Amino acid sequence: MIKVGFSGTRSGMTKEQQEMLTMLLTNLKPEEFHHGDCLGSDAEAADIAATLKIPIYVHPPNSHKVRAFHAGPNAVIYEEKPYLERNLDIIDAVDTVIATPKEMMGGGLSNGSGIVRGSGTWHVIRHASQKNKHLIVIWPDGTTSSKC
């Protein structure tokens, strides 16, 4: 059984990221899709997972400032927690983590140069890598980098 966790930018995914996420989820056929319920990419990814009829698991933040309240029918909704704590819960609950950052990054998981930001998405990327999870980063141009 494959369980997928997701993290992405609040500004939303590019069209290319959305297309690649759809393709990856179609191919992986996960039995669970976990997300952090923020505006932007989390809500968009949950829509894609719901369209593909993948069961949704929501790890909401305890701050409602940027929460999407986007669970969908029959979703499992966990207790609200601080952002970084719920990010770790998502990573721990899954086998594969998919991330859609807003910007490219130099080195490591990059396919180009850029900057590393202190966002929640980068927090998830770093911790998933440290926990040896299968990590797939979908860059803004739709290309991917993967680490197992």
C-alpha positions in Angstrom: 0.0 0.0 0.0 1.4 3.4 -1.1 0.7 6.4 1.1 1.6 9.8 -0.4 2.2 13.0 1.5 2.1 16.4 -0.1 3.5 19.9 0.5 3.5 22.9 -1.8 3.5 26.7 -1.9 0.6 28.8 -0.8 0.8 30.7 -4.0 -0.4 27.6 -5.8 1.1 25.2 -8.4 2.1 26.1 -11.9 0.1 24.4 -14.7 3.2 22.2 -15.3 3.3 21.1 -11.6 -0.4 20.3 -11.6 0.0 18.1 -14.8 3.0 16.3 -13.3 1.3 15.7 -10.0 -1.7 14.3 -11.8 0.5 11.9 -13.8 2.5 10.8 -10.7 -0.6 10.1 -8.7 -2.2 8.3 -11.6 0.9 6.1 -11.9 1.5 5.6 -8.2 -2.1 4.7 -7.4 -1.8 5.6 -3.7 -4.3 4.4 -1.2 -3.9 7.5 0.9 -3.2 11.1 0.1 -2.1 13.3 3.1 -2.0 17.1 2.9 -1.7 20.1 5.2 -4.9 21.9 4.3 -3.4 25.3 3.4 -4.6 27.7 0.6 -2.8 27.3 -2.7 -1.1 24.0 -3.6 -2.5 21.9 -0.8 -6.1 22.7 -1.9 -5.2 22.2 -5.6 -3.5 18.8 -4.9 -6.5 17.7 -2.8 -8.7 18.5 -5.8 -6.5 16.4 -8.0 -6.5 13.5 -5.5 -10.2 13.7 -5.1 -10.7 13.6 -8.9 -8.6 10.5 -9.0 -10.7 9.0 -6.2 -7.8 8.8 -3.8 -8.8 8.9 -0.1 -7.9 12.2 1.5 -6.2 12.6 4.9 -6.0 16.1 6.2 -3.4 17.4 8.7 -4.7 20.9 9.4 -2.7 23.8 10.9 -3.8 25.2 14.2 -3.8 28.7 12.6 -6.8 29.5 10.4 -5.0 32.4 8.7 -4.2 30.4 5.5 -6.1 27.2 6.2 -8.1 26.1 3.2 -10.7 24.0 5.0 -10.5 21.7 2.0 -11.2 18.2 3.2 -13.8 16.8 0.8 -16.3 14.1 1.4 -15.2 11.1 3.5 -11.8 12.7 4.4 -10.0 11.8 7.5 -9.3 15.0 9.5 -6.6 14.9 12.1 -6.2 17.2 15.1 -5.0 20.8 14.3 -1.4 21.3 15.1 1.3 24.0 14.6 2.6 24.1 11.0 6.0 22.5 11.4 4.6 19.8 13.8 1.8 18.8 11.4 4.4 18.7 8.6 6.4 16.1 10.5 3.1 14.1 11.1 2.5 14.1 7.3 6.0 12.8 6.7 5.7 10.1 9.3 2.4 8.9 8.0 3.5 8.2 4.4 6.0 6.3 2.3 6.4 8.9 -0.5 6.5 12.7 -0.2 5.7 14.9 -3.2 6.6 18.6 -2.9 5.9 21.5 -5.3 8.1 24.4 -4.3 7.7 27.9 -5.8 11.3 28.3 -6.7 14.2 26.2 -7.9 17.1 25.3 -5.5 20.8 24.9 -6.1 22.6 21.6 -5.4 21.2 18.3 -4.0 17.7 17.9 -5.4 18.0 20.6 -8.0 17.8 20.7 -11.8 18.9 24.3 -11.9 20.2 27.1 -9.7 18.2 29.2 -7.3 17.7 29.8 -3.6 16.6 27.8 -0.6 13.8 29.5 1.4 12.7 28.8 4.9 9.1 27.9 3.9 7.1 24.9 5.1 7.6 23.2 1.7 11.4 23.3 2.1 11.0 22.1 5.7 9.1 19.1 4.4 11.7 18.5 1.7 14.6 18.6 4.2 12.9 16.4 6.8 11.6 13.8 4.3 15.1 13.5 2.9 16.6 13.1 6.4 14.0 10.4 7.2 14.9 8.5 4.0 11.4 8.8 2.6 10.9 8.5 -1.1 10.9 12.2 -2.1 9.7 13.6 -5.4 10.1 17.3 -6.0 8.1 18.8 -8.9 9.8 22.0 -10.0 7.9 24.9 -11.4 8.7 23.9 -14.9 7.2 20.4 -14.3 10.4 18.5 -14.2 11.1 16.3 -11.2 13.9 15.3 -8.9 13.7 12.2 -6.9 15.5 10.7 -3.9 14.8 7.3 -2.4 
